[in-house]
Amino acid sequence: MKRILSLLVLALALAGPAAAADGSRVLVAEFENDVNPVTQDYLEGAIDRAEREGFEAVVIEMDTPGGLGSSMRALVKRILAAKVPVIVFVAPGGASADSAGAVIGMASDLLVMAPQTNIGSSTPISVGGEDLSEDLRRKVVNDAAAYMKELALEHGRNGDVAEDMVRQALNLGARDALAKDIAERVEPDVETLLRRIDGTESAPPKRIRFDTANATVERIELSGWKKVLDLLIDPNIIALMLSIGLIGIVVELWNPGLIFPGTVGAVSLIVGLYGLQVLPISAAGLLLMLLAAGFFVAELFLPSHGALTIAGGVCFVIGALMLFDPAGPAYQVSLPVALAIAGAMGGFMLFAVGKIVQARRLPVAVSVDRLVGAHGRVRRGGFVLVNGELWRARLGNGTELREGDEVEVERVDGLELEVRRITP
């Protein structure tokens, strides 16, 4: 009996490390998007979950063209403060970590690249894609270069090459990045990566030992709701929602009580305002958009033969192109979309104004003067039925009306008609 108990204890002791190894988990966050407030929240949520549920590490499987500098810096701070190692894996083949993605890679505890991937091109550019002015460029580039170099040096990487990614827009393939001490490894997939880093330590300052040989991989991606929010912060969608909101409200003001246009307009306007709240915007662009809305509304009440509509369309296009200037070149309303929206709104306003002018030129449809010359028939009590209405009436010669007589209205005297009898 003692021998059996001893064997059981020995088996449990031997199985303990294996069970611990088999119980380790790694969270892989798939990130094939640009860096913006929505994807920032998604990746920060992945790190929060890994810390909360005891994952061995977080792998950000990255393929990004870059994005907003504000979201990038917030995400870098979260990665640096993470209690679990954060691995940036530029994958699959053909993926890239450009601009803001390269900076996030420099902040990671382990930077790994798949074959046929690249990283770099982090030079700041202006909102229109052209070079910045000399003084502003010097300030922005020096700031970004120092930031990039410090992140690289802190994690044991080549600071000079990282700095060149900013100053010279250097871009490296996976093998060059490995040779120049930018990336720590080149691996084909996550499973191979986890197997090969088992027993090694993450880069300083964390120096956490990886226990990932038999780790269970759990993958996550943007939820359906996050994808909707990501779509709603597309500048083209924001401009479209704002224009639909404006048209809906204008139609409701033009025809009070329709309800549907006003409801759709209000919802669209709120959705558009959500995008304006998330993305950094230009005050000048926003003022031009408001001015365009004012011109469009004024056209309905102060017809200018299309002048206000044209002015509104011009203001809308210029305002839309300027609206997201602070967000960078990745977040701009495209010129064809701005022209199409302005053209559609202008066409609608011209159609509405045309209908107003047409209605004003029509003869008066409701007036007592239109009763003159109308025929009617005498009813009981001296009333005459004319155009579906009962009027008190009298004959011009003073004789009494007989029920059933057909008469013609000669004039209107207040609320009484003066008629003449029509000879059968």
VEXDREN-2710 file (C-alpha; in Angstrom, 1 decimal):
% VEXDREN-2710
k/r/px/py/pz
1/MET/0.0/0.0/0.0
2/LYS/2.8/2.4/0.9
3/ARG/4.5/1.6/-2.5
4/ILE/1.2/2.5/-4.3
5/LEU/0.9/5.8/-2.5
6/SER/4.5/6.6/-3.2
7/LEU/4.0/6.0/-6.9
8/LEU/0.9/8.2/-6.9
9/VAL/2.8/11.0/-5.3
10/LEU/5.7/10.6/-7.7
11/ALA/3.3/10.7/-10.7
12/LEU/1.6/13.8/-9.4
13/ALA/4.9/15.5/-8.9
14/LEU/6.0/14.7/-12.4
15/ALA/2.7/15.7/-13.9
16/GLY/2.7/19.0/-12.1
17/PRO/5.1/20.8/-14.4
18/ALA/3.5/19.3/-17.5
19/ALA/0.1/20.4/-16.3
20/ALA/1.4/23.9/-15.6
21/ALA/2.9/24.0/-19.1
22/ASP/-0.2/22.6/-20.7
23/GLY/-2.3/25.2/-18.8
24/SER/-0.5/28.2/-20.2
25/ARG/-2.5/30.4/-22.6
26/VAL/-1.5/33.0/-25.2
27/LEU/-4.0/35.6/-26.5
28/VAL/-3.6/36.5/-30.2
29/ALA/-5.3/39.8/-31.2
30/GLU/-5.7/40.0/-34.9
31/PHE/-5.1/43.5/-36.1
32/GLU/-5.5/44.2/-39.8
33/ASN/-6.6/47.9/-39.7
34/ASP/-5.4/51.4/-39.1
35/VAL/-4.6/52.8/-35.7
36/ASN/-7.6/54.8/-34.5
37/PRO/-9.6/55.3/-31.3
38/VAL/-11.7/52.2/-32.0
39/THR/-8.8/49.8/-32.7
40/GLN/-6.9/51.4/-29.8
41/ASP/-9.7/50.4/-27.5
42/TYR/-9.8/46.9/-29.0
43/LEU/-6.1/46.3/-28.4
44/GLU/-6.1/47.9/-25.0
45/GLY/-9.0/45.6/-24.1
46/ALA/-7.0/42.6/-25.3
47/ILE/-4.1/43.6/-22.9
48/ASP/-6.6/44.2/-20.0
49/ARG/-8.1/40.7/-20.6
50/ALA/-4.7/39.0/-20.7
51/GLU/-3.8/40.6/-17.4
52/ARG/-7.1/39.8/-15.8
53/GLU/-7.3/36.2/-16.9
54/GLY/-3.7/35.2/-16.5
55/PHE/-2.5/34.7/-20.1
56/GLU/1.1/34.0/-20.6
57/ALA/1.5/36.7/-23.3
58/VAL/-0.4/38.9/-25.8
59/VAL/0.4/38.6/-29.5
60/ILE/-0.7/41.5/-31.7
61/GLU/-0.8/40.0/-35.2
62/MET/-0.3/43.2/-37.1
63/ASP/-0.8/44.5/-40.6
64/THR/-1.4/48.2/-40.6
65/PRO/-0.6/51.3/-42.7
66/GLY/-0.4/53.5/-39.6
67/GLY/-3.0/55.9/-38.3
68/LEU/-3.6/58.6/-35.7
69/GLY/-0.7/59.7/-33.7
70/SER/-2.8/60.3/-30.6
71/SER/-4.2/56.7/-30.6
72/MET/-0.7/55.4/-31.3
73/ARG/0.8/57.1/-28.3
74/ALA/-2.0/56.0/-26.0
75/LEU/-1.5/52.4/-27.1
76/VAL/2.3/52.7/-26.6
77/LYS/1.7/53.8/-23.0
78/ARG/-0.6/50.9/-22.4
79/ILE/1.9/48.4/-23.8
80/LEU/4.7/49.8/-21.7
81/ALA/2.6/49.5/-18.6
82/ALA/1.3/46.0/-19.3
83/LYS/2.1/43.4/-16.7
84/VAL/2.2/40.6/-19.4
85/PRO/4.7/40.5/-22.3
86/VAL/3.2/42.1/-25.5
87/ILE/4.5/40.5/-28.7
88/VAL/4.1/42.4/-32.0
89/PHE/4.1/39.8/-34.8
90/VAL/4.0/41.5/-38.3
91/ALA/2.1/38.8/-40.2
92/PRO/1.0/37.1/-42.4
93/GLY/3.4/37.3/-45.4
94/GLY/2.8/40.5/-47.3
95/ALA/1.8/42.4/-44.2
96/SER/3.5/45.6/-43.0
97/ALA/3.9/47.7/-39.9
98/ASP/4.2/51.2/-41.4
99/SER/4.3/54.6/-39.7
100/ALA/2.4/54.3/-36.4
101/GLY/2.6/50.5/-36.6
102/ALA/6.4/50.7/-36.5
103/VAL/6.3/52.8/-33.4
104/ILE/4.0/50.3/-31.7
105/GLY/6.5/47.6/-32.7
106/MET/9.3/49.5/-31.0
107/ALA/7.3/49.6/-27.8
108/SER/6.7/45.8/-27.8
109/ASP/8.5/43.4/-25.6
110/LEU/9.3/41.2/-28.6
111/LEU/9.1/42.2/-32.2
112/VAL/8.7/39.3/-34.6
113/MET/8.2/39.4/-38.4
114/ALA/7.0/36.8/-40.8
115/PRO/8.9/36.3/-44.1
116/GLN/8.0/38.8/-46.8
117/THR/6.9/41.5/-44.5
118/ASN/8.3/45.0/-43.8
119/ILE/8.4/47.7/-41.2
120/GLY/9.2/51.4/-41.1
121/SER/8.3/54.6/-43.1
122/SER/7.5/56.6/-39.9
123/THR/8.3/60.1/-41.2
124/PRO/5.6/62.6/-40.1
125/ILE/3.8/64.2/-43.1
126/SER/1.2/66.9/-43.3
127/VAL/-2.5/66.3/-43.5
128/GLY/-2.4/66.5/-47.3
129/GLY/0.5/64.2/-47.7
130/GLU/3.0/66.9/-48.7
131/ASP/6.1/67.9/-46.8
132/LEU/5.6/70.1/-43.8
133/SER/7.0/73.6/-43.7
134/GLU/10.6/73.8/-42.7
135/ASP/10.2/75.0/-39.1
136/LEU/7.2/72.8/-38.3
137/ARG/8.9/69.9/-40.0
138/ARG/12.0/70.2/-37.9
139/LYS/10.0/70.2/-34.6
140/VAL/7.7/67.3/-35.6
141/VAL/10.5/65.1/-37.0
142/ASN/12.8/65.7/-34.1
143/ASP/10.0/64.8/-31.6
144/ALA/9.1/61.6/-33.5
145/ALA/12.7/60.6/-34.0
146/ALA/13.6/61.0/-30.3
147/TYR/10.4/59.1/-29.3
148/MET/11.2/56.2/-31.7
149/LYS/14.9/56.0/-30.8
150/GLU/14.2/55.9/-27.1
151/LEU/11.6/53.1/-27.4
152/ALA/14.1/51.1/-29.5
153/LEU/17.0/51.6/-27.1
154/GLU/14.9/50.8/-24.0
155/HIS/14.1/47.4/-25.6
156/GLY/17.6/46.6/-26.7
157/ARG/17.1/47.4/-30.3
158/ASN/19.2/49.5/-32.8
159/GLY/18.3/53.1/-31.9
160/ASP/20.1/54.7/-34.9
161/VAL/18.1/52.5/-37.4
162/ALA/14.9/53.2/-35.6
163/GLU/15.7/56.9/-35.8
164/ASP/16.3/56.6/-39.6
165/MET/12.8/55.2/-39.9
166/VAL/11.6/58.6/-39.0
167/ARG/14.2/60.9/-40.4
168/GLN/14.8/59.1/-43.7
169/ALA/11.5/57.2/-44.0
170/LEU/13.6/53.9/-43.9
171/ASN/11.6/50.8/-44.5
172/LEU/13.1/47.3/-43.8
173/GLY/12.1/43.9/-44.9
174/ALA/11.9/41.1/-42.4
175/ARG/15.5/39.8/-42.9
176/ASP/17.0/43.3/-42.9
177/ALA/15.1/44.2/-39.8
178/LEU/16.6/41.1/-38.1
179/ALA/20.1/41.8/-39.3
180/LYS/20.0/45.4/-38.1
181/ASP/18.6/44.6/-34.7
182/ILE/15.2/46.0/-35.2
183/ALA/13.3/42.7/-35.0
184/GLU/14.2/39.9/-32.6
185/ARG/13.0/37.0/-34.8
186/VAL/11.6/36.0/-38.2
187/GLU/9.0/33.2/-37.8
188/PRO/6.5/31.8/-40.3
189/ASP/3.5/31.6/-37.9
190/VAL/2.3/32.1/-34.3
191/GLU/2.6/28.4/-33.3
192/THR/6.2/28.2/-34.5
193/LEU/7.0/31.4/-32.7
194/LEU/5.6/30.3/-29.4
195/ARG/7.5/27.0/-29.6
196/ARG/10.8/28.7/-30.3
197/ILE/10.6/31.4/-27.7
198/ASP/9.8/28.9/-25.0
199/GLY/12.3/29.3/-22.1
200/THR/13.6/32.7/-23.4
201/GLU/13.1/36.1/-21.8
202/SER/11.3/39.2/-23.2
203/ALA/13.3/42.3/-23.9
204/PRO/14.2/44.7/-21.1
205/PRO/12.9/46.3/-19.0
206/LYS/10.3/43.5/-18.2
207/ARG/12.5/40.5/-18.8
208/ILE/9.6/38.0/-18.4
209/ARG/10.4/34.4/-19.1
210/PHE/8.2/32.8/-21.7
211/ASP/6.6/29.4/-21.0
212/THR/4.8/28.9/-24.3
213/ALA/5.9/25.5/-25.7
214/ASN/2.5/23.9/-25.1
215/ALA/0.5/27.0/-24.7
216/THR/-3.1/27.1/-25.9
217/VAL/-3.6/29.8/-28.5
218/GLU/-6.9/31.9/-28.2
219/ARG/-7.6/34.2/-31.1
220/ILE/-9.8/37.3/-31.0
221/GLU/-10.7/39.9/-33.6
222/LEU/-12.8/43.1/-33.8
223/SER/-16.3/42.4/-32.6
224/GLY/-19.2/43.2/-34.9
225/TRP/-20.0/46.3/-32.9
226/LYS/-16.4/47.5/-33.0
227/LYS/-16.5/47.0/-36.8
228/VAL/-19.6/49.1/-37.0
229/LEU/-18.0/51.9/-34.9
230/ASP/-14.8/51.6/-37.1
231/LEU/-17.0/52.1/-40.2
232/LEU/-18.8/55.1/-38.7
233/ILE/-15.5/57.0/-38.2
234/ASP/-14.7/56.8/-41.9
235/PRO/-14.6/60.5/-42.9
236/ASN/-16.7/59.7/-46.1
237/ILE/-19.4/58.1/-44.0
238/ILE/-19.3/61.0/-41.5
239/ALA/-19.8/63.5/-44.4
240/LEU/-22.6/61.4/-45.8
241/MET/-24.4/61.1/-42.5
242/LEU/-24.1/64.9/-41.9
243/SER/-25.6/65.6/-45.3
244/ILE/-28.4/63.2/-44.9
245/GLY/-29.1/64.7/-41.5
246/LEU/-29.2/68.2/-43.0
247/ILE/-31.5/67.2/-45.9
248/GLY/-33.9/65.3/-43.5
249/ILE/-34.2/68.3/-41.2
250/VAL/-34.7/70.7/-44.1
251/VAL/-37.5/68.6/-45.5
252/GLU/-39.1/68.4/-42.1
253/LEU/-39.0/72.2/-41.8
254/TRP/-40.4/72.6/-45.3
255/ASN/-43.2/70.1/-44.6
256/PRO/-43.9/70.0/-40.8
257/GLY/-45.5/66.8/-39.7
258/LEU/-44.0/64.4/-42.1
259/ILE/-42.0/62.9/-39.1
260/PHE/-40.0/60.3/-41.2
261/PRO/-37.6/62.8/-42.8
262/GLY/-37.0/64.6/-39.5
263/THR/-36.4/61.2/-37.7
264/VAL/-34.0/60.0/-40.3
265/GLY/-32.3/63.3/-40.3
266/ALA/-31.9/63.5/-36.6
267/VAL/-30.5/59.9/-36.4
268/SER/-28.1/60.5/-39.2
269/LEU/-26.9/63.8/-37.7
270/ILE/-26.2/62.1/-34.3
271/VAL/-24.2/59.3/-36.1
272/GLY/-22.2/62.0/-37.9
273/LEU/-21.6/63.9/-34.7
274/TYR/-20.2/60.6/-33.1
275/GLY/-17.6/60.5/-35.8
276/LEU/-16.8/64.2/-35.3
277/GLN/-16.4/63.4/-31.6
278/VAL/-14.0/60.5/-32.1
279/LEU/-11.7/62.0/-34.8
280/PRO/-9.8/65.3/-34.4
281/ILE/-11.3/68.0/-36.6
282/SER/-10.5/71.4/-37.9
283/ALA/-12.5/74.3/-36.6
284/ALA/-12.3/76.1/-40.0
285/GLY/-13.7/73.0/-41.8
286/LEU/-16.5/72.7/-39.2
287/LEU/-17.5/76.3/-39.6
288/LEU/-17.6/76.0/-43.4
289/MET/-19.9/73.0/-43.1
290/LEU/-22.2/75.0/-40.8
291/LEU/-22.1/77.9/-43.2
292/ALA/-23.1/75.5/-46.0
293/ALA/-26.0/74.3/-44.0
294/GLY/-27.1/77.9/-43.4
295/PHE/-26.9/78.7/-47.1
296/PHE/-29.0/75.6/-48.0
297/VAL/-31.7/76.4/-45.4
298/ALA/-31.8/80.1/-46.4
299/GLU/-32.4/79.2/-50.0
300/LEU/-35.8/77.8/-49.1
301/PHE/-36.9/81.1/-47.4
302/LEU/-34.9/83.6/-49.4
303/PRO/-34.9/82.4/-53.0
304/SER/-31.8/83.7/-54.7
305/HIS/-32.2/81.9/-58.1
306/GLY/-29.6/79.2/-57.0
307/ALA/-26.9/81.6/-55.7
308/LEU/-27.2/80.5/-52.1
309/THR/-27.3/76.9/-53.2
310/ILE/-24.1/77.2/-55.2
311/ALA/-22.4/79.0/-52.3
312/GLY/-23.5/76.2/-50.0
313/GLY/-22.2/73.6/-52.3
314/VAL/-18.8/75.3/-52.5
315/CYS/-18.6/75.7/-48.7
316/PHE/-19.6/72.1/-48.2
317/VAL/-16.8/70.7/-50.5
318/ILE/-14.1/73.0/-49.0
319/GLY/-15.3/72.3/-45.5
320/ALA/-15.4/68.5/-46.0
321/LEU/-11.9/68.5/-47.4
322/MET/-10.6/70.6/-44.5
323/LEU/-12.7/69.0/-41.7
324/PHE/-10.3/66.2/-40.7
325/ASP/-7.0/67.9/-41.4
326/PRO/-5.7/67.2/-37.8
327/ALA/-6.4/63.5/-38.2
328/GLY/-3.8/63.1/-41.0
329/PRO/-3.8/61.9/-44.6
330/ALA/-5.4/58.5/-43.7
331/TYR/-8.5/60.2/-42.6
332/GLN/-9.7/62.6/-45.3
333/VAL/-13.0/62.9/-47.2
334/SER/-12.2/62.0/-50.8
335/LEU/-12.8/64.8/-53.4
336/PRO/-15.2/62.7/-55.5
337/VAL/-17.3/61.9/-52.5
338/ALA/-17.4/65.6/-51.4
339/LEU/-18.4/66.7/-54.9
340/ALA/-21.1/63.9/-55.2
341/ILE/-22.7/64.9/-51.9
342/ALA/-22.6/68.6/-52.6
343/GLY/-24.0/68.0/-56.1
344/ALA/-26.9/65.8/-54.7
345/MET/-27.7/68.4/-52.0
346/GLY/-27.5/71.2/-54.5
347/GLY/-29.8/69.4/-56.9
348/PHE/-32.3/68.7/-54.1
349/MET/-32.4/72.3/-53.0
350/LEU/-32.8/73.6/-56.6
351/PHE/-35.6/71.1/-57.1
352/ALA/-37.3/72.3/-53.9
353/VAL/-36.9/76.0/-54.8
354/GLY/-38.2/75.2/-58.3
355/LYS/-41.4/73.7/-56.8
356/ILE/-41.8/76.7/-54.5
357/VAL/-41.5/79.1/-57.5
358/GLN/-43.9/77.0/-59.5
359/ALA/-46.4/77.0/-56.7
360/ARG/-46.2/80.8/-56.3
361/ARG/-46.9/81.3/-60.0
362/LEU/-50.1/79.2/-60.0
363/PRO/-53.4/81.0/-59.7
364/VAL/-55.1/81.3/-56.4
365/ALA/-56.9/78.0/-55.7
366/VAL/-58.9/79.1/-52.6
367/SER/-60.6/82.5/-52.7
368/VAL/-64.2/83.9/-52.5
369/ASP/-63.5/85.7/-55.8
370/ARG/-63.3/82.3/-57.5
371/LEU/-67.0/81.8/-56.7
372/VAL/-68.1/84.5/-59.2
373/GLY/-69.5/82.8/-62.3
374/ALA/-69.8/79.4/-60.5
375/HIS/-73.1/77.5/-60.9
376/GLY/-75.0/76.1/-57.9
377/ARG/-78.4/74.7/-56.9
378/VAL/-80.8/76.1/-54.4
379/ARG/-81.4/74.0/-51.3
380/ARG/-83.9/74.3/-48.5
381/GLY/-83.9/77.5/-46.4
382/GLY/-82.5/79.8/-49.0
383/PHE/-79.0/78.2/-49.1
384/VAL/-77.2/77.5/-52.3
385/LEU/-74.7/74.6/-52.9
386/VAL/-71.7/75.9/-54.8
387/ASN/-68.5/74.0/-55.3
388/GLY/-69.5/71.6/-52.5
389/GLU/-70.2/74.4/-50.0
390/LEU/-73.5/75.8/-48.7
391/TRP/-73.8/79.6/-48.9
392/ARG/-76.6/81.9/-47.9
393/ALA/-77.8/83.5/-51.1
394/ARG/-80.3/86.0/-52.6
395/LEU/-81.5/87.0/-56.0
396/GLY/-80.3/90.4/-57.3
397/ASN/-83.9/91.4/-58.2
398/GLY/-85.1/90.7/-54.7
399/THR/-87.4/87.8/-55.6
400/GLU/-87.5/84.6/-53.5
401/LEU/-85.3/81.6/-54.3
402/ARG/-87.1/78.3/-55.0
403/GLU/-85.6/75.0/-53.9
404/GLY/-84.2/73.2/-56.9
405/ASP/-83.5/76.3/-59.0
406/GLU/-80.1/76.4/-60.8
407/VAL/-78.3/79.7/-60.2
408/GLU/-75.1/81.5/-61.2
409/VAL/-73.1/83.5/-58.7
410/GLU/-72.8/87.2/-59.7
411/ARG/-70.9/88.6/-56.7
412/VAL/-69.9/87.9/-53.1
413/ASP/-71.3/90.2/-50.4
414/GLY/-69.5/89.3/-47.2
415/LEU/-70.7/85.8/-46.4
416/GLU/-73.7/86.0/-48.7
417/LEU/-73.9/85.3/-52.4
418/GLU/-75.8/87.4/-54.9
419/VAL/-77.0/85.1/-57.6
420/ARG/-79.2/85.1/-60.7
421/ARG/-81.5/82.3/-61.8
422/ILE/-80.5/80.4/-64.9
423/THR/-83.3/79.9/-67.3
424/PRO/-83.8/76.2/-68.1
END
